[in-house]
Amino acid sequence: MQLRSALLAAAMVALPLAAQAQPVTGLYVAGGVGVNFMQQEDVTTSGGPLSSSGQLKSRVGPTGVVSLGWGFGNGLRAEVEANYVANKFNSASGFNNITNAGGWEQKFGGMVNGFYDFNGLSPWIVPFVGLGVGYEATSLHGGTAYATTGGTVSVTNDTKGSFGYQAMLGAAFPIPAAPGLSFTAEYRFMGLAGDRTYSGIASVGHVSAPVSVKFNDEFNHAILIGFRYAFGVTPPPPPAPMAAPAPAPARSYLVFFDWDKATLTARAQQIIREAADNSTKVQYTRIEVNGYTDTSGTPQYNQGLSVRRAQAVAGELVRDGVPKNAIAIQGFGETHLLVPTGPGVREPQNRRVEIIIR
């Protein structure tokens, strides 16, 4: 019984959780923040005294995204997204005499994404994959490369646009207390296609000359956590209350008497003993002993006779081991006839006591 109760309780908890993991249907909003890592970026400077090619390295930076989407109810989702990515340059390699760099690169963009949610795998987690394409504006701020000879290459603050693409892999964790709301965690890979060329100034000593600085394809890796909220999700209905077990049916025994008698026959004693024995095998709340008579006497006499008969049966039950305080005695006289008759009729089946174990 304890195992059954535990399983039922677990099911009652799991049902609302499972309801939260259904496919997204209709409008939703989402957002997330996290960190990103930009791979070494190939850069070429030309037109000045420090012309060369190499790679710029950057530090881990912040990233964020907000989106508005629509779920089709079959696991597929489509959304539009606005994103932000930032990284600070901190070193360089491969250039002639250039080993250090500074400045910021920030990306602002928009993407159109498609996702597929793997619903049904678990009520607590919904994995998803996605692809996106869009446009990213890349801004350089204070970009400077430092040569070991004391020269510098300073890039003019400017913004260039590029075609962007991305791939996403993550999971949503439905929050049972808030229908439609899920916690999300995901990995994103974003790439920028094509070259971006900025103007700049190369300075060595007192000599300065204009240069062009070309950035090639760029790749970012990001980890984000956030939330997604689907509108119009109604809470699951409460589990149906468990039906109370039906009370055990009452058991009854009939003890018959001779005319105008309240003494017990051998057969009557056998029936009473059987009732007493069976009362120990069931959980009862009370034992009723109800006496009756036929209509062959006055109503007043019959009332008293029915009580005496009930008392005789109750006394025998006590002698057979039934606690006295568990027995309720009542006489009904010539009312409640088992066999309907007119007045003054000696009917054996109406001269009875009924033992009811409830």
Summary of the structure (lengths in Angstrom):
residues: 358
radius of gyration: 45.4
end to end distance: 23.6
largest distance: 142.1
contacts: 1145
relative contact order: 0.13
helix: 17%
strand: 52%
